[in-house]
Amino acid sequence: MHYGKIARIALAVTYKPGVVVAPTLRTVVRRLPLGLAVLAGHEALDRPVRWVAVSELEDPTPFLEGGELVLTTGMRLDADGAAPYVDRLVARGVTGLGFGVGLGHEEIPAELVTAASRAGLPLVEVPRQTPFVAIGKAVSDLLAAEQYEEITRAFAAQNRLTRAALRPEGPRAVVERLARELGGWAVLLDEAGGERHAAGRGAAAVAAVIPELGRLRGRPREGGTPSSLAFSTPGAHVVVQPLGARRIRGFFAVGLGKPFSPVEHTVVNAAGSLLTLLLEHGREHQEAERGVRSAVLRLLLAGETRAGRETLELLGGGLADGPLTVLACGGDPEAVLEAAAEEFAADADGRVVVIVPAERAETAAAALRGHGPVGVGTPVDDRQLGTGLDQADRALAAARRGGEPVMRFADLAGQGLLSLLDAGAAAAFSAALLAPLREYGSRADLLESLRAYLACNGHWDAAAQRLGVHRHTLRYRMRRVAEILGRDLDDPAARAELWVALNV
């Protein structure tokens, strides 16, 4: 994994502040050397100051958004207008009222103090020597400081998430780190919605997430990036993001007991980028390893046992000493490979080949049977793996024909005599006898036709019916087999040899 790439992706997540965490009015009054004094509304000083607005209008509310500290000298304010003025500000949701004395009024009118106290609106006295612009600059500086602190916290959290991603258990570590950073729960889901990793209290609430995944699968991707989804449950606010660069490969969800802040949204986005990178890299690594394992399988089947074992050791695995059993597995290769993760397994030619110590063959077959039919060979040594695979393939074919979850080569009908033959000698005999047929272009139908003909004891109609061809077609094929092999198929001895060769 290119670790520098992970760090750059995490740190490149754009910070989108949205609603900036603003300083409180208490902070503005107490921490700034502006000589401000609170005359009313002390209990509401922890309201945030999102901006400063200066107005001498009798009704400035059409020009306000809420959350402002309104500054005025009361030039147009008289005793009768104090209460309606305060009521309008409160209805608009302003944070507080700053009244400048020494110009229009030497002190704040008592009617205004009374109205503000009754309405719970903080009323702040601004001395003559403090210009309104100084208050505006001070609040602006505090807002910038809060935003900088938010960005700093977001990038610090991203760095911790990046370090988590570099750990061997990358996705799990990122999910656990995210839950700790936010003080909530986080869960990683596979593409079908199955839980892979969960962390934090309340992760059981993930059940509410599953019905929402269908909505995400159907959403368009903006600029190649999957869209996210946010919703609320009785116990949590939840954000769900799909994961995957080219297609959805999974989901992750995060839940908090409160609405997400801008910093928390940024941290969630960073975690999503890291998880996507880890999933994509993991898939590329798996595909590369699958290719190596398929190559190792070819080495083992070709008799290059030493080279195959050495390559497996480089992958961190290996084959056990002693008798081995080969299993041929149908079904979805992805599912079979995952189920056989503890064994040597490689996909080749439409099935997965699993090689296990002979004493674990039954356990492995039981673990794999739920993912498709399984054929089990007889124990062989590492120089006879080709024979073991041929047996497993024949058992797999029988399992498919009979609808059986597991078929063992030793249980196939007619194997009693064959089991007495030396496996290596029988395999060599079979390979030599049938080589001309196997080398005859791509006409694999000759082998299957010969097998059906012998199984039906030379009865043309029965064999043709089993193959689903006309008996004249079968007669033609058997003439070609006789010519290619140089054998008389009417000779009982030739038939016996061919039957043995086809079944070892």
VENLINBEL-V971385 format. One line per field, one symbol per residue. psi: psi as a letter, one per 40 degrees, with the letter a starting at -180 (. if undefined). burial: # if it has 16 or more other C-alpha atoms within 10 Angstrom, else .. A space follows every 10 residues. Layout:
# VENLINBEL-V971385
psi = ???
burial = ???
This chain:
# VENLINBEL-V971385
psi = hgdddddddd eehhhgdbhi hiiidddddd ehgefihhei fdefeeiihe ihhhieidge deeieieihh hiefdehidd eddddddddd defidihhhh iecdhdihhd ddddddddef hhhhhhideh iddddddddd dddddddddd dddddddddd dddddeidfc dddddddddd defaiiihia deeihdiiii ieedeededd eedddddeii hhfehiiihh iiideihhhh hihiddihea iiihhieiih iddddddddd dddddddddd dddddddddd dddddddddd deegdddddd ddddeeaiii iaiihhhhha ahdddddddf deihiihhfe ihhhhiidee dddddddede eiihhhaihi ieefdddddd dddddddddd defidhhhdd eiheedddee ihdddddddd dddeddddeg bfgeeddddd dddddefehd ddddddefii dddddddddd ddddefihee hddddddddd dee.
burial = .....##..# #.#.#....# #########. ...#.#.#.# ##.##.#### #####..#.# #..#.##### ####..#... .##.###.## .######### #......##. .##.###.## #######... .#..##.### .###.##..# #..##.###. ######...# #########. ##.####### #.#.#.#### .##.##..## ..#..#.... .....####. .....##### ####...### #######..# .######### ########## .........# .######### #.#.#..##. ##......#. ...####### #.#..##.## ..######.. ########.. #..##..##. ########## ########## ########## ....###### .......... ..##.##.## ..##..#... .....##.## ####.....# ####..#... #..#..##.. #.......#. ....#..### ####
